[in-house]
Amino acid sequence: MFHPTLNQALEAADAVHLWPLGLNLRYGETGQAVTDGQFVSVYRDERGLYETAIVYASACDNFQRVLPAASEVL
């Protein structure tokens, strides 16, 4: 399911509290973060809509990253 805002995509998965403040996504990007043992991933499509966040338990240390759009990868 797609949502018009990042906050709505995170709310749909009860993950707003897990998303790092300031981690924003451009069109086509995927954001990922681990916060307190929970992995969260959100994709923003080329229309600007956000896919419902994916959340699961993780043994990784806390981190955040943005994966570039496929068109930006050489």
N, C-alpha and C positions, 0 to 999 in steps of 0.2 A: 504494500500500500504506500502511496506517495502523499506527502504533506507539503503545504506551501511554505512552512517555516522550519528551521532547524529545531526550535523548541518543541513544536508539535510532533516532529519525528521522534524526539527523545522522550516526550511525555507518553507517546503510544507504547513505549517499551519500559516505562517507569525508570528512565535513565538520566533525567535532567541533572540530578545531583552528582552523577558520575562524569559529566562532560566538563573538561577544563575550560574555564572562562577565557574567552579570546581566541579559541581554536575555531576559526571560521573557514568555510569551504567555498572555493570558486566553482563555477560550472564544470562538471565532469570529474571532480575530485572526490576522494574517499578519505574521511578522517577516522583515525583509530586512536584509542586511548585505553590504558589500563589504570584504574583507580581503585585502590583498596581491594585488589584481587578480583575485580570485575573488568572484563574486556568489553569495550563498546566500539562498534563500527557503524558509520553512517555514510551513505553515498548521496551526492547531489548530482542530478542528471543535467543534460544540456539545456533543459527548459527551466532550470532553477528550482525544481522540486526535489524534496529530500525523501529518500526511502526510509521506512520505519527502521529504527536502530536495531542492530543485532547485539545481544548482550549474553555473555556466558562467563562462568568462573574461569579464572586464569591463575597460573602459578608464577607469571612474569612479574618483574618489578614494575612499579608505576612508570609509564611513559606516555608520550603523545606524539603523533606524526600525521602528516598529510601526504597521501599518495597522489601524484599528479595525474591529470587527465591522460588517457592513452594517447591522445593527439600530441601531447607534449613530450612523450618518451621517444627517443630516437633508437 
